[in-house]
């Protein structure tokens, strides 16, 4: 669940936390975004709706495209369950105020976006190697 990812990186979702924190993603279905924004937009239409995307903190174009796709699908009444992990090594790549403002501007959408201060490859490895723990707050793993 995204709550597990928050624990791994000791951070909180920038948006979508209340609504999506307990949503589960397959670590094998993760997608590292290294393409052009147009290729990424095409990818958003072809990949399963519940895909976990990773991009570098400098890719404002990818972050904007992700948020705009959430908005487009919400306006159409379509489900879109993708999440975006924005990665960048601490002390080398800081998230720009412009990027934070962009995410805040789309805040009503509650698109799940998480900022992690690790290199992208290390972030992918940490998520892939994490063994989820049983938590009472996770209705997908706990039945009353």
HELIX and SHEET records of a PDB file:
HELIX    1   1 UNK A    2  UNK A    9  1                                   8    
HELIX    2   2 UNK A   17  UNK A   20  1                                   4    
HELIX    3   3 UNK A   27  UNK A   29  5                                   3    
HELIX    4   4 UNK A   37  UNK A   46  1                                  10    
HELIX    5   5 UNK A   60  UNK A   76  1                                  17    
HELIX    6   6 UNK A   97  UNK A  105  1                                   9    
HELIX    7   7 UNK A  107  UNK A  109  5                                   3    
HELIX    8   8 UNK A  120  UNK A  129  1                                  10    
SHEET    1   A 5 UNK A  13  UNK A  15  0                                        
SHEET    2   A 5 UNK A 113  UNK A 116 -1                                        
SHEET    3   A 5 UNK A  83  UNK A  87  1                                        
SHEET    4   A 5 UNK A  52  UNK A  56  1                                        
SHEET    5   A 5 UNK A  31  UNK A  32  1                                        
END                                                                             
